[in-house]
Every structure is written in structure tokens, then in C-alpha cells.
Amino acid sequence: MKAIPYGRQSINQEDIDAVIETLQSDFLTQGPKIAEFEKNFAEYIGSKYAVAVSNGTAALHLCALVLNVSENTNVITTPITFAASANCIKYCGGNIFFCDINPETFLIDTYKLSELIKSKPKGFFSGIIPVDFAGLAVNLEEIKKIANENNLWIIEDACHAPGGYFIDSKGNKQNCGNSNFADLAIFSFHPVKHIATGEGGMITTNNKSLYEKLLLLRTHGITKSPELLKENHGGWYYEMQELGYNYRMPDMLCALGISQLKRADEGLKKRKEIAGIYYNALKNCKNITLQSKSVIAGHAYHLFIIKTKKRLELYNFLKSHNVFAQVHYIPVHTMPYYKNLGYNVGDFPLAEAYYNECLSLPMYPTLTANEQNFVIQLILKFDEQQ
Ligand SMILES: Cc1ncc(COP(=O)(O)O)c(C=O)c1O
């Protein structure tokens, strides 16, 4: 059996043709594919605006900038996420606070979130960065209620969850990243993600003024829009009005994104089928805990996570058969950088307990039935031997 990774991109001939077409066009960067990708993505997610950027980390950084994060800004996120969800606040000089997870969902715990906010004086915190970890949608309606009571903004880190959703209290489907509750949401197009462009990211929002600021900061803070210019010396004239960055996504990668987006629903369906097969096959294992009894409808299944006390043994056993499971994530507060800021092992016991047992199994639309069965048989054999 060839190596089976935990995640991988799926590139077809249409994707390749789309990139080649752009390579043969007049534009490699800043061409028409950017606006087209943004429009299509906003439609898919259900937000008013979308801004394509160079990667998910740049997306987070720009969000923090447009929300005016600076030295005295205190922001809360979960320790079970990729480090970038927290780092974006540090880039702007702000302070990051972690809130422990709900051990059932692995997402930020809303009760603990309220308690953390209450433990500090009113006005201490400025924002929250909830993460749709593994593809399971955070209930943003609940988080928005807490945010409203405390005058906080929300950046939804939806990198794992394009196509994911939760059902709100009125019974409506709320897509991850639609910005009905969050001020801003971000996505990544890293190869293991649902939509893969190599590097790439997207910010979605329904807020026009944040959208306009994002456009400016994405490209050096430079504008050529006649209505925004302070002066105008002629057709060549531009102004740098803010300290911005080069966080643009090139046209050829947007062409790949447009092509990938057309298959997003198909990929999501395949991920749910794979999840269903794992649930059925593994539900009776003695040494393995699953996230739920069956497929969760709004889960985008970026990852399929199991828990086992024998995690290292299972990881090594799978690896010895060329199956490369992965661990998501080592809690961010236990990273040496965050320890140097004063965090310690023991600070967030539920996140740490989760980390000690979690393992992400292979999950991607091109995983074949044979490959998945091979993985399942290995796990069943391992479970029996314990
Ligand atoms: C939850 C989460 N946030 C942020 C990022 C950062 O995205 P990127 O790798 O595109 O910078 C990632 C991806 O790796 C992620 O998984």
C-alpha cells in the first residue's frame, strides 16, 4: 500500500487548465481572477464581501489590523487551534488569553468564555477568535450574545470549515464564515484544506467599512481610487494612505481557487461519506472514543479525530504500515513562545487532556475505499490487541 497521509489536495485536469490559461494571459497577479474568486467565494459562503489574500495567516493579521488591535488590546481564543489564530494578535502587539475547550466538541467552551470575561473588569477584553476546529461549526449565535453583552468583536477562524454550518435558535442554517454573527471570518487554502491553492486565504465580512480597509491594507495601504485620493497628479498617480502589506493572492492561484470551488460541495459530500464509514467501523472499539455516534450534519470534516489512551502506540503502529495519522493540535499555550509569555502546562487541563489522546485519521475526498478500509482494518487489529 502506498503512503496514506492524513490529508491531501485533489487537483484535476480542469484545475490545471485553469492555471495554464492564467499563465498564458496578461496577468500573473492582480488580474481579473481575483475579483471573480472573491465574488464566487462570497456567494458560496453567503457573505456580502470577500477579500482574497496570500494565506490564512495574512488574513488573520489583516483582520487584527482593521479592528485596531494594539498594545492594550486583550483577545481570547482557544488553545486547540493552529498557532496563527493566536499569533495574529501578537503581530499587532496585543495580548492573547486562552479559554479552555468543551471536552465533547473540542471547541472553545462558551460557559468558560463567559466566566473568563466576568473575571476581568468591564472593557478589559476587546475581541474573541473562535475556531471552527476540525470543521465543526462554533455556535456563533451564543458567542455573539456574550460579545454583545461585553462590547467585543468576533473574528471567526473558519479555516477548517468552508461548507460547515450550525442551526441557529430560529432554525436557520448559518454557514461558517457568513459573518451574520462575526465581524470578520477567515479561510485558508493550504493544500490539506477543502479548497487548495498551495498558499492562499480569504476574509469574509458583511461590513463595508471593514471591507474597504482590508482592500487598502492588502496592498501596501495604496489606493488609486479617484474618490479616495487627497491629490491627483494624473493617470499614474497613487497614494499610500496607511501602512499596509503585500498580502495579495496571485491571479493564477485565484484561477485554481475558482476551479476548486466548483467541486467544494462534492468534496464535502465525500468527506461526510468517509466520516460515516469511520463511525460505523470504529464505534465498537474498546480503546477508541469517537467525537459523536454518527456523522454531524453541519460538520465540514476537515479532520476526522479519534481519541485513545494508546495514542503514541496507535500512531506508531499506523506509521509502520505507511499510514500517516497526525495530531491536531499541540495546545498553543504550551509552545515555548507562549510559555515565555507566562503560560504553563496545567493552565488549560481539558485542552491538554484532549491533546494527550487525539489523533487525526486520513480524511480527504480522494481517499479510496480500499485505502480507508486498510486504515480501518489496522485500527481494528490494534484495538483487539490491547
Ligand atoms: C485553524 C487555522 N487557522 C489559521 C491557519 C493559517 O492558515 P495558512 O496556513 O494559510 O497561513 C490554519 C492553517 O494552517 C489553520 O488551520
Ligand as a Chemical Component Dictionary entry (heavy atoms), coordinates in Angstrom:
data_LIG
# 
_chem_comp.id                   LIG 
_chem_comp.type                 NON-POLYMER 
_chem_comp.pdbx_formal_charge   0 
_chem_comp.three_letter_code    LIG 
# 
loop_
_chem_comp_atom.comp_id 
_chem_comp_atom.atom_id 
_chem_comp_atom.alt_atom_id 
_chem_comp_atom.type_symbol 
_chem_comp_atom.charge 
_chem_comp_atom.model_Cartn_x 
_chem_comp_atom.model_Cartn_y 
_chem_comp_atom.model_Cartn_z 
_chem_comp_atom.pdbx_ordinal 
LIG C1 C1 C 0 -7.237 26.992 12.250 1  
LIG C2 C2 C 0 -6.212 27.616 11.347 2  
LIG N1 N1 N 0 -6.011 28.942 11.411 3  
LIG C3 C3 C 0 -5.121 29.558 10.611 4  
LIG C4 C4 C 0 -4.358 28.857 9.705  5  
LIG C5 C5 C 0 -3.346 29.573 8.882  6  
LIG O1 O1 O 0 -3.537 29.428 7.511  7  
LIG P1 P1 P 0 -2.296 29.451 6.492  8  
LIG O2 O2 O 0 -1.528 28.187 6.669  9  
LIG O3 O3 O 0 -2.956 29.560 5.152  10 
LIG O4 O4 O 0 -1.492 30.668 6.815  11 
LIG C6 C6 C 0 -4.551 27.468 9.585  12 
LIG C7 C7 C 0 -3.855 26.666 8.568  13 
LIG O5 O5 O 0 -2.888 26.109 8.576  14 
LIG C8 C8 C 0 -5.479 26.836 10.445 15 
LIG O6 O6 O 0 -5.654 25.502 10.393 16 
# 
loop_
_chem_comp_bond.comp_id 
_chem_comp_bond.atom_id_1 
_chem_comp_bond.atom_id_2 
_chem_comp_bond.value_order 
_chem_comp_bond.pdbx_ordinal 
LIG C1 C2 SING 1  
LIG C2 N1 SING 2  
LIG C2 C8 DOUB 3  
LIG N1 C3 DOUB 4  
LIG C3 C4 SING 5  
LIG C4 C5 SING 6  
LIG C4 C6 DOUB 7  
LIG C5 O1 SING 8  
LIG O1 P1 SING 9  
LIG P1 O2 DOUB 10 
LIG P1 O3 SING 11 
LIG P1 O4 SING 12 
LIG C6 C7 SING 13 
LIG C6 C8 SING 14 
LIG C7 O5 DOUB 15 
LIG C8 O6 SING 16 
# 
